[in-house]
Each structure stands twice: as C-alpha cells, then as structure tokens.
Amino acid sequence: MATHDQNSGKDLITRISFVGMEEGQVKRFPDFDKRLHTAPKFASDRAQQFLGRLAGPDLNEWGEELFAAFREAMGYRRKEIAFVSEGGTGRVESKDFTVERRYSLIEDRPDCYSVETELLEIGSANLLEDASFNGAMGPLFECMRCLFSKSVSVEGIIDGLEEASDRGLSIEYPSSCEYCDARIENMNAIFRFDAVSLEIRFPGFGTPGQLVESYRGLIENLGGAWPIEDVLPLL
C-alpha cells in the first residue's frame, strides 16, 4: 500500500512496555487514621508526599514479593536484581528488565489515587514469552505499548486495515483520524494505532506473554497490512 515504503523498516519500534492501572481511595490505606488524617482535597505536592507515606508498606510488600519470585524463578544473584522504594514509587531492577509501580493522586478526585505498574527496559524479546518469567511476574498488565521510532500516517494505517476488513476485522476511528481502534473476531483485545504508537489493550489483567500472544494474533490475521510485517521481526 502507499504508506508502506514511507514507513517501512525493521527499526520501526523503538520501545516496548507493558502497563497496568488500578485505583483506590486514600482513606482505605491501613495507616490512614481517621482521627488524625483527612483525605486530600487537592493533588498538591504535600498531598502526594502524604500518599507516598501511606503507600510505603504496600509498595514494600509488592516489591519484596516480586524480588523473591524473580530470584527463585530466574536464578538471579545479588548483583543481578534489586528493589528500591521511595516517595510512592517502587522499582524492581534486574539485568534483564525493570518493573516500576507508581502511586499518584488523581487530579480531579484527589481523595483517590491511581497505581500504575509498568514493565520496561526489556533486554530480550524472548524473555516476554519465557514461562518462568511470566509465572513470577503474574497478570499485572492491561496494555502493551509499542512506541514508534518516527511519526507515521494514521490515515495510511486506516486505509490498509480497511483493505483487510474481510478477515474478521472491524475498525473505528474519528473523522480527524487521530487514532484507529481495530478489533479482530474471537479476540478480546483492542488494537489502538496512533501516529506514534500501537497499544494492545486487554479488558482485564494479563501477563506479558498473553499480551504478546494477542500481538501475534494481530499479525496472523492481518498479514501484509501495514505496519505488521515491519513490526514482526522485533518480537
């Protein structure tokens, strides 16, 4: 198709990450004392620091559990993995990947917070489908993000997907063509293309391996439709 030569190349994707989001109420933290504390009314720096203190025990428990699980499953030595936590953010850092969890107040509902868990800095594509790795990680993610190395034509993506629409594919997009959502028959994931990324969105939480499996399902169903054949060698 017309956009293929313009946007082709095996280096189309520059970064892959996995993201999961949850929400909660500040007053539900075990260390929130109703006699001494009030839920934040504004998402100020001071309120964020308060949230970080409340979230500290949860973060430490989460990080220590993952740290132990990865050491057992992957056989990491002391120098190959670490866990650090500060100010509402925790990171499990290994020689192969990083998992980060961040607690943040929600701007328009400051009595509530969001928890974002992200897998990033992935050193090997094979790791994402490794059974031991996925077993230790667990179902933490709702979205797989593929960041493009350069801006691409969403209109061109739409044209290519519409040409492939007889393959059990349905697509939706606004008149501005700002993005395009693709759905494939018998698959639960939503594939969102925009000018800078592809996101594979699950209706629930899954492991990295499950999200990669959906990615492969997209490839199998769309074959030569842009940008699939360029992206495939990277996974």
FIKEDO-559041 format. One record per residue (C-alpha): residue number from 1; residue in three letters; x, y, z. Coordinates in steps of 0.02 Angstrom, whole numbers. Example, Ala and Ser with C-alpha at 12.3 -4.5 7.8 and 13.67 -1.06 7.14 Angstrom:
+-----+-----+--------+--------+--------+
!   k !   r !     c1 !     c2 !     c3 !
+-----+-----+--------+--------+--------+
!   1 ! Ala !    615 !   -225 !    390 !
!   2 ! Ser !    684 !    -53 !    357 !
+-----+-----+--------+--------+--------+
END
This chain:
+-----+-----+--------+--------+--------+
!   k !   r !     c1 !     c2 !     c3 !
+-----+-----+--------+--------+--------+
!   1 ! Met !      0 !      0 !      0 !
!   2 ! Ala !     52 !    182 !    -21 !
!   3 ! Thr !    120 !    210 !    154 !
!   4 ! His !    225 !     53 !    160 !
!   5 ! Asp !    383 !    122 !     80 !
!   6 ! Gln !    368 !    283 !    178 !
!   7 ! Asn !    363 !    199 !    349 !
!   8 ! Ser !    449 !     32 !    322 !
!   9 ! Gly !    600 !    -33 !    414 !
!  10 ! Lys !    637 !   -161 !    549 !
!  11 ! Asp !    678 !    -22 !    672 !
!  12 ! Leu !    501 !     49 !    669 !
!  13 ! Ile !    475 !     10 !    853 !
!  14 ! Thr !    599 !     90 !    972 !
!  15 ! Arg !    524 !     36 !   1138 !
!  16 ! Ile !    403 !    -94 !   1207 !
!  17 ! Ser !    324 !    -80 !   1379 !
!  18 ! Phe !    179 !   -157 !   1474 !
!  19 ! Val !     61 !    -57 !   1586 !
!  20 ! Gly !    -74 !    -95 !   1714 !
!  21 ! Met !   -182 !     31 !   1807 !
!  22 ! Glu !   -283 !     19 !   1967 !
!  23 ! Glu !   -372 !    146 !   2077 !
!  24 ! Gly !   -413 !    161 !   2262 !
!  25 ! Gln !   -470 !    279 !   2399 !
!  26 ! Val !   -339 !    362 !   2508 !
!  27 ! Lys !   -439 !    328 !   2666 !
!  28 ! Arg !   -432 !    140 !   2632 !
!  29 ! Phe !   -246 !    127 !   2671 !
!  30 ! Pro !   -214 !     33 !   2835 !
!  31 ! Asp !   -108 !    176 !   2902 !
!  32 ! Phe !   -241 !    307 !   2868 !
!  33 ! Asp !   -303 !    359 !   3041 !
!  34 ! Lys !   -474 !    443 !   3032 !
!  35 ! Arg !   -441 !    526 !   3200 !
!  36 ! Leu !   -284 !    611 !   3135 !
!  37 ! His !   -297 !    617 !   2946 !
!  38 ! Thr !   -414 !    689 !   2815 !
!  39 ! Ala !   -419 !    638 !   2634 !
!  40 ! Pro !   -331 !    763 !   2518 !
!  41 ! Lys !   -439 !    898 !   2439 !
!  42 ! Phe !   -306 !    950 !   2313 !
!  43 ! Ala !   -173 !    849 !   2221 !
!  44 ! Ser !    -33 !    958 !   2291 !
!  45 ! Asp !    149 !    909 !   2316 !
!  46 ! Arg !    117 !    894 !   2503 !
!  47 ! Ala !    -34 !    782 !   2475 !
!  48 ! Gln !     69 !    674 !   2356 !
!  49 ! Gln !    202 !    655 !   2491 !
!  50 ! Phe !     66 !    603 !   2613 !
!  51 ! Leu !      7 !    473 !   2487 !
!  52 ! Gly !    185 !    411 !   2467 !
!  53 ! Arg !    200 !    380 !   2655 !
!  54 ! Leu !     33 !    288 !   2661 !
!  55 ! Ala !     79 !    182 !   2509 !
!  56 ! Gly !    252 !    138 !   2576 !
!  57 ! Pro !    203 !    -26 !   2662 !
!  58 ! Asp !    103 !    -86 !   2510 !
!  59 ! Leu !    248 !    -44 !   2395 !
!  60 ! Asn !    373 !   -134 !   2504 !
!  61 ! Glu !    265 !   -290 !   2513 !
!  62 ! Trp !    239 !   -288 !   2324 !
!  63 ! Gly !    423 !   -263 !   2288 !
!  64 ! Glu !    487 !   -393 !   2410 !
!  65 ! Glu !    367 !   -523 !   2341 !
!  66 ! Leu !    421 !   -490 !   2161 !
!  67 ! Phe !    604 !   -485 !   2212 !
!  68 ! Ala !    590 !   -657 !   2293 !
!  69 ! Ala !    486 !   -728 !   2150 !
!  70 ! Phe !    611 !   -674 !   2017 !
!  71 ! Arg !    761 !   -734 !   2116 !
!  72 ! Glu !    682 !   -906 !   2132 !
!  73 ! Ala !    614 !   -918 !   1954 !
!  74 ! Met !    760 !   -840 !   1861 !
!  75 ! Gly !    905 !   -887 !   1973 !
!  76 ! Tyr !    966 !   -708 !   1994 !
!  77 ! Arg !   1115 !   -672 !   2106 !
!  78 ! Arg !   1128 !   -522 !   2222 !
!  79 ! Lys !   1213 !   -411 !   2094 !
!  80 ! Glu !   1084 !   -452 !   1960 !
!  81 ! Ile !    925 !   -390 !   2045 !
!  82 ! Ala !    874 !   -257 !   2171 !
!  83 ! Phe !    720 !   -174 !   2244 !
!  84 ! Val !    711 !     11 !   2289 !
!  85 ! Ser !    564 !    114 !   2352 !
!  86 ! Glu !    545 !    300 !   2387 !
!  87 ! Gly !    408 !    431 !   2385 !
!  88 ! Gly !    267 !    322 !   2318 !
!  89 ! Thr !    371 !    237 !   2183 !
!  90 ! Gly !    449 !     64 !   2190 !
!  91 ! Arg !    564 !    -19 !   2064 !
!  92 ! Val !    621 !   -199 !   2044 !
!  93 ! Glu !    778 !   -181 !   1936 !
!  94 ! Ser !    864 !   -331 !   1857 !
!  95 ! Lys !    994 !   -359 !   1724 !
!  96 ! Asp !    854 !   -405 !   1602 !
!  97 ! Phe !    709 !   -286 !   1642 !
!  98 ! Thr !    635 !   -158 !   1761 !
!  99 ! Val !    463 !   -160 !   1842 !
! 100 ! Glu !    404 !      4 !   1915 !
! 101 ! Arg !    250 !     40 !   2020 !
! 102 ! Arg !    192 !    221 !   2047 !
! 103 ! Tyr !     58 !    290 !   2164 !
! 104 ! Ser !    -16 !    459 !   2113 !
! 105 ! Leu !   -164 !    563 !   2169 !
! 106 ! Ile !   -299 !    584 !   2038 !
! 107 ! Glu !   -309 !    769 !   1992 !
! 108 ! Asp !   -498 !    788 !   1986 !
! 109 ! Arg !   -529 !    663 !   2128 !
! 110 ! Pro !   -386 !    696 !   2250 !
! 111 ! Asp !   -464 !    586 !   2384 !
! 112 ! Cys !   -425 !    441 !   2265 !
! 113 ! Tyr !   -262 !    378 !   2192 !
! 114 ! Ser !   -204 !    279 !   2041 !
! 115 ! Val !    -73 !    142 !   2041 !
! 116 ! Glu !     23 !    119 !   1878 !
! 117 ! Thr !    131 !    -36 !   1857 !
! 118 ! Glu !    249 !    -34 !   1708 !
! 119 ! Leu !    370 !   -164 !   1638 !
! 120 ! Leu !    506 !    -77 !   1538 !
! 121 ! Glu !    690 !    -83 !   1489 !
! 122 ! Ile !    663 !   -258 !   1422 !
! 123 ! Gly !    829 !   -332 !   1367 !
! 124 ! Ser !    767 !   -478 !   1263 !
! 125 ! Ala !    610 !   -516 !   1163 !
! 126 ! Asn !    625 !   -699 !   1212 !
! 127 ! Leu !    604 !   -651 !   1394 !
! 128 ! Leu !    425 !   -596 !   1364 !
! 129 ! Glu !    371 !   -773 !   1321 !
! 130 ! Asp !    478 !   -863 !   1450 !
! 131 ! Ala !    368 !   -970 !   1563 !
! 132 ! Ser !    472 !   -939 !   1720 !
! 133 ! Phe !    472 !   -752 !   1692 !
! 134 ! Asn !    284 !   -743 !   1663 !
! 135 ! Gly !    249 !   -854 !   1812 !
! 136 ! Ala !    350 !   -741 !   1927 !
! 137 ! Met !    276 !   -581 !   1855 !
! 138 ! Gly !     94 !   -634 !   1857 !
! 139 ! Pro !    -54 !   -546 !   1774 !
! 140 ! Leu !    -13 !   -363 !   1808 !
! 141 ! Phe !    -42 !   -281 !   1639 !
! 142 ! Glu !   -187 !   -221 !   1534 !
! 143 ! Cys !    -90 !   -138 !   1393 !
! 144 ! Met !     61 !   -172 !   1284 !
! 145 ! Arg !    135 !    -13 !   1210 !
! 146 ! Cys !    244 !    -13 !   1055 !
! 147 ! Leu !    322 !    159 !   1032 !
! 148 ! Phe !    368 !    201 !    853 !
! 149 ! Ser !    538 !    273 !    812 !
! 150 ! Lys !    457 !    402 !    698 !
! 151 ! Ser !    286 !    476 !    668 !
! 152 ! Val !    177 !    378 !    547 !
! 153 ! Ser !     20 !    413 !    445 !
! 154 ! Val !   -136 !    357 !    537 !
! 155 ! Glu !   -235 !    384 !    376 !
! 156 ! Gly !   -120 !    260 !    291 !
! 157 ! Ile !   -147 !    133 !    431 !
! 158 ! Ile !   -335 !    153 !    414 !
! 159 ! Asp !   -327 !    127 !    226 !
! 160 ! Gly !   -226 !    -33 !    249 !
! 161 ! Leu !   -340 !   -101 !    384 !
! 162 ! Glu !   -495 !    -64 !    281 !
! 163 ! Glu !   -418 !   -163 !    138 !
! 164 ! Ala !   -401 !   -309 !    260 !
! 165 ! Ser !   -577 !   -290 !    332 !
! 166 ! Asp !   -636 !   -455 !    255 !
! 167 ! Arg !   -528 !   -551 !    380 !
! 168 ! Gly !   -645 !   -541 !    529 !
! 169 ! Leu !   -582 !   -365 !    566 !
! 170 ! Ser !   -682 !   -213 !    622 !
! 171 ! Ile !   -611 !    -38 !    642 !
! 172 ! Glu !   -669 !    125 !    718 !
! 173 ! Tyr !   -593 !    298 !    703 !
! 174 ! Pro !   -646 !    482 !    719 !
! 175 ! Ser !   -660 !    598 !    570 !
! 176 ! Ser !   -496 !    678 !    620 !
! 177 ! Cys !   -408 !    509 !    600 !
! 178 ! Glu !   -316 !    547 !    762 !
! 179 ! Tyr !   -316 !    363 !    804 !
! 180 ! Cys !   -390 !    198 !    746 !
! 181 ! Asp !   -457 !     54 !    851 !
! 182 ! Ala !   -454 !   -118 !    773 !
! 183 ! Arg !   -544 !   -272 !    838 !
! 184 ! Ile !   -522 !   -449 !    774 !
! 185 ! Glu !   -658 !   -579 !    781 !
! 186 ! Asn !   -639 !   -701 !    928 !
! 187 ! Met !   -506 !   -592 !   1011 !
! 188 ! Asn !   -541 !   -486 !   1166 !
! 189 ! Ala !   -401 !   -360 !   1138 !
! 190 ! Ile !   -420 !   -188 !   1061 !
! 191 ! Phe !   -277 !   -131 !    948 !
! 192 ! Arg !   -258 !     58 !    950 !
! 193 ! Phe !   -146 !    140 !    820 !
! 194 ! Asp !    -98 !    323 !    825 !
! 195 ! Ala !     42 !    423 !    746 !
! 196 ! Val !    173 !    372 !    874 !
! 197 ! Ser !    122 !    203 !    944 !
! 198 ! Leu !     23 !     42 !    940 !
! 199 ! Glu !    -66 !     -7 !   1101 !
! 200 ! Ile !   -140 !   -180 !   1131 !
! 201 ! Arg !   -274 !   -158 !   1265 !
! 202 ! Phe !   -344 !   -304 !   1365 !
! 203 ! Pro !   -515 !   -300 !   1452 !
! 204 ! Gly !   -430 !   -372 !   1606 !
! 205 ! Phe !   -257 !   -406 !   1675 !
! 206 ! Gly !   -136 !   -524 !   1589 !
! 207 ! Thr !     46 !   -575 !   1587 !
! 208 ! Pro !    170 !   -505 !   1460 !
! 209 ! Gly !    163 !   -672 !   1370 !
! 210 ! Gln !    -26 !   -661 !   1349 !
! 211 ! Leu !    -14 !   -486 !   1276 !
! 212 ! Val !    123 !   -542 !   1156 !
! 213 ! Glu !      9 !   -686 !   1105 !
! 214 ! Ser !   -125 !   -558 !   1059 !
! 215 ! Tyr !      5 !   -463 !    960 !
! 216 ! Arg !     45 !   -620 !    863 !
! 217 ! Gly !   -141 !   -646 !    834 !
! 218 ! Leu !   -147 !   -473 !    755 !
! 219 ! Ile !     -3 !   -520 !    641 !
! 220 ! Glu !    -82 !   -685 !    590 !
! 221 ! Asn !   -248 !   -602 !    549 !
! 222 ! Leu !   -182 !   -451 !    455 !
! 223 ! Gly !    -31 !   -524 !    368 !
! 224 ! Gly !     34 !   -393 !    245 !
! 225 ! Ala !    -71 !   -246 !    306 !
! 226 ! Trp !     40 !   -103 !    367 !
! 227 ! Pro !    134 !    -99 !    485 !
! 228 ! Ile !    131 !   -281 !    534 !
! 229 ! Glu !    269 !   -353 !    427 !
! 230 ! Asp !    388 !   -217 !    487 !
! 231 ! Val !    350 !   -245 !    670 !
! 232 ! Leu !    353 !   -436 !    671 !
! 233 ! Pro !    545 !   -461 !    673 !
! 234 ! Leu !    556 !   -364 !    836 !
! 235 ! Leu !    459 !   -494 !    937 !
+-----+-----+--------+--------+--------+
END
